[in-house]
Amino acid sequence: MNIAEKEAALVRLGKYLASNSEELQTVKERAFAANGWFIPEFIDQSLENICRYFLEPAALQQWLQRYPAAASSRAPKKVGIVAAGNIPLVGFHDWLCGFLSGHQVKMKLSSKDEILMRHIFNKIAEWYPEEAGQTEVLDMLKNCDAYIATGSNNSARYFNYYFSKYPSIIRHNRTSAAVLTGAETSTELEALADDIMIYFGLGCRNVTKVFVPEQYNFEPLLQALRKYDYLADHHKYKNNYDYNLALLLLNNSQYLSNGSILLHEAASLFSALSVLHYGYYKDIRQLQQDLQQEESLQCLVGKSFIPFGNAQQPTLSDYAGGVDTMEFLLSL
């Protein structure tokens, strides 16, 4: 398949994923049964974002125009991709880049997100048998020419060691933050609630810390977060909430809560599940300069940054870790 045919295949895939067919419904139910964090609402959210921002014909074509080398023939390399499994289909963008680059993609899927990814690979193989061999799911990645691996800070150290002799992209823990001025509308705060709570806050694009001016009134934010009160009925999430509440009480730490999320002042950008950290600032310009030096920051949300509600709507050009995956693959 040439690049135009592959582009058409991805557009077809987008139409299928948006169809909500009986077959797809069954696969989504299986994915939820296998991983309780993948509730139907968040699986649908991920599929909707992929269809709208990755597989929409105009967006796909415009993005590909940045990579004229994708249309050139080349000797395919074996590219090993270690996918994360924190949110539904989190490894899809890496696979899409591998598919379009023409390389042989060897996927090491997370057991947490295997069903949805395998279904997509199987549909492409069913529709285009000649492409069935381009993507292969393996338990171990050996003898590849290049690697893309996503994981925790600890696993990233292992990846750097094992893949040091090969061209590679190694991603570690990242998270996102928001800068508030106190002048946000209720609509903006509700959109921020999406950035915080979608996928239970498990994604690297989820806001885990907010920076606020001194004397900030948290009541409107807590009220906006009540939009996700229903997550407290999810037993896995509630267990985390109860555990982190107990820790705060035992340590006699100050906190705020609306019954479904805990707000706690802390220096770290990273917060535990069900906890949102906050910190105060005096000079917003100085804060912005400081945050630009944070290597662990994936997104910065606010009126002068990524718009509220858009953190979990990445486009094809929003590369994890800020490294251009497509350029890397085309340079092999």
N, C-alpha and C positions, 0 to 999 in steps of 0.2 A: 504494500500500500504506500502511495506517495503521501506527501503532507496534506494535500487537499482531501484525499480519501480518509485520512486519519481524523482530520478536522470534522468531516461529515459524520464519521463514526461517533465522535464525542457528542456532536449535536443530537444524534439519534439516541445516545445514552441519556442525555439530558431530558429528552422527551419521555423516555421510558421511566426515569426516576421521578418525573413529575406526574406520571399517569396514575399512580396509586393503584395499580392493577392488583388483582387478587393474589397473583404470584408474589408481588413485591410486599403486599401486606403480610403474607405468611412469613417471608424472610425477616421482616421487621419484628414480628412477634417472636420468632426464634432468637433474634439478637437480644431482645429485652429479657427473654427467659434465661439466656446465657449470662447476661450481665445486668444486674438490677439497677445500675446507674444509668443505663441507656433506656430511659423511660420513653414512651411513644412520642411525647411532645418534643423531646430533644433530638430524637432520631429524625423526626419530620423537619425540625429546624435546620439540622445539618444538611439534609437532602435539598431543602428549599434554597439554602445558601449556595450549594454546589451548582444547582441548576441555574440560579439567577446570576451568579458572579463568575463561575468557571466555565459553564457549558452553554451559555447564551451565545448565539452565533456571532453577533456584532462584537461582543467583548472578547471572544476567543480569537476572532480574526484580527482585531486591533492589537491584541497582545502579541500574536504571532508575527506581526509586521516588524516587531522589534528584533526578531531573530531570523534574518534571511538565511542564515546557515542551516536552519531546520529543513529547508527545502532541498538542500544538497545531499547527494548520496555520500555515505561514509562507511568505513568498515565498522560494523557494530562491536561495541565492547560489552563485557559482562559487568553489569552494575548491581551491586548488592544494596538493598534498601532495608534497613531495620526500622520498622514503623512503630510508633507509640500506640497506645490504646486508651488514652485518658478521656477522649470524647469520640463520638461516632464518626467514623471515616476520616480521622485526623491524618491518615497517611495518603489520602486520595491525591492531594496536590503533587506529592513526590512521584507517585505512580504516573499521573498525567504527564508530567515533564519527561519521565523515562519513556513513556509510550510515544510521545511526539518526537523525541530525539532520535528514535530508531534503534536504541540500544536494547540488548537482551536484559530484561529486568528480572532480578532474582529477589523476591520479597520474603522477608522474615516478619510475619505478622504477629502482633500481640494477641495472646489468647483472649484478651478482653474485647477485641474488635476484629474478629476473624470472619464472622458470618456475613456481614455486610460487604466487606472487601472481596471475599471469595465470590460472592454472588455477582458483583460487578465484573470481575475477571471472567467468570463463566459466561455471562451474557455476551461479552465481546468475543469470546471464543466460539459461542454458538452462532452469532451473526457473521463472523468473519473467521472461518476455520484456518485460513492461511496465516492469521495473526496469533493463533492459539499458542504457538511456541515462544512468542516474544515475552510473555509474562509467566513466570513460574514461581509457585509458593514453596518455600523450603523451610525445614526446621533449623538448618545450619547453613551459613553462607561461607563457602570456601571457593578459592581459586577465582575470585572476581578481579576485574581490572580497576575498579573504583568502588567507593562505598559512600552511602548516605545513611547516617545513623542518628536517631533521636532518642534521648533518654534522660535520666536524672544526672546530677553532677557526678555521682559515684560511677554510674555506668559509662558516662562520657570519658572518664579516666581510662577505663578498660578499652573503650573504642579507640581512643587515641593511641594506646599501646599496641593493640592488635592490628590496627589499620595504618600505622605510621608509615609503612613503606609504600602506601598506595595513595593516589589522589582521593581526597575524601572531604565530606562536609560532616562535622561532628557537632551536634546540638546538645546543649545542656539545659538545666532548669531556667525557665524564663517566666516572667509574670508581667502584669500590667497595672498601671496606676491612673488616678484621676486627680485633676486639680480643680478645686471648687473656689468660687469667689464669694458665695453667700447670696448672690443675686440670681441664682438659677430659678427657672420657673418650675412649677409642679410637673409639667410635661417633660422638661429636661431631666428632672430627677427620676421620673419613671423610666425614661430611656436609660439613664445610668443604672437603674436597678436591673435592667436587662444585661448590661455589661458585667454586672457583678454576679448575677444569679443563674443565668443560662448555663446549662451543663453542670449545675450545682457549684459552679466556680472552679471546675477542674481543668479548664483550658489555660494555655499560656496567655491567651488574649483576654482572659477574665480579669477584671479589676479586683485586686486584693488589698489595695491601700488607697485611701483618699487623703489628699493634702488640703487643709482648710485654713482660713485666716483665724487669728485669735478671736475669741468670743463668738465662735461660730455656733449657730443654733442647729442642732442635729435633728430636731423634731420633724421638719419637713422631709429629710432624707429617710428617717425611720418610717415615716408614713408612706413614702413612695415604695419602700422595700416590702411593705405589706402586700404588695402585688403578688409576691411569691410566698405568702404564708402557707399555701398548700404543700410546699415542700417539707414542712415540718411533719406532715403525715407519712412521709417516706421513711421507713424504719432505719435505713442505712444513714440517711442524713440526720434524722433525729438522734440516733446514737452518738454521732459526732457532736451535735449541738449539746447534748446532755454532758458528754465527757468534757468538752471545752468549758462549759459553764461551771462544772465542778472544779476544774483547775483554777479558774479565775476566783472562785469563792474560797478555795483552800489557800490560795496565795494572797487573799485579801486585796485583789486587784480591782481597780475601778473599771466599770464597763457600762455599756448601754445596750438595750435589747428591745425588740418589739415582739419577742416570743418565737421568732424563727431565724434570727441572725444576731450575732454578738458583735458589737463595735468596741474595739479596745485600742488604746493608744500604745503604739509600739514603733520602734525604729525600723524594723525589717519591712521590706516590700512584700515579703511572702507571709501569708497568713494561713492558719489551719482551716480546714473545711468547716464551714458554718461561721467563720470569724472574718470580720473586715477590720483591718488595721486603719488607724488614722494618725495623722501628725499635723502639727501647726506650722505655719510659715509667716514671716513678716514681709519679705520682699519676693514677689512672684517672679521677677526677672532673675533674681539669684537662684530661686528654686528651679526655674527652668534650666539654667546653666548647670546646676548640680545634677539634675536628672538626666541631662544629655550625656553625662559621663557614666551612667549606670549601664553596665554591660548586660545585666540580667533583665532589663526592661524591654518588653516586646512592644507595648502600645502605651501611649500617654493620651488620656482622654480629657477633654475640656473645651471651653469655648474657643480657645486659640490653638487647639490641637485636633485630634480625631473627634468628630462630633459625637455627642452623647448618643448611645444606642447603636453605634457603628463598629464597636470593637470586635464583635463576633460576626462581622460581615466582611471578611477579607476578600480582596480581589485577586486576580491571577498574579498581579505584581507585588502583592504583600507577602514576601518570602519569610518563612520562619527563620529567626535569627538574623534577618537582614542580609542573608547571602543568596545571590541570584542562582537558584537551582538550575534553571534552564541554561544559563550561560556556562555554568560549570559542566553540565552534561555535553553541551555542544563543543566544548573546548578539549574533550578527551581525545 
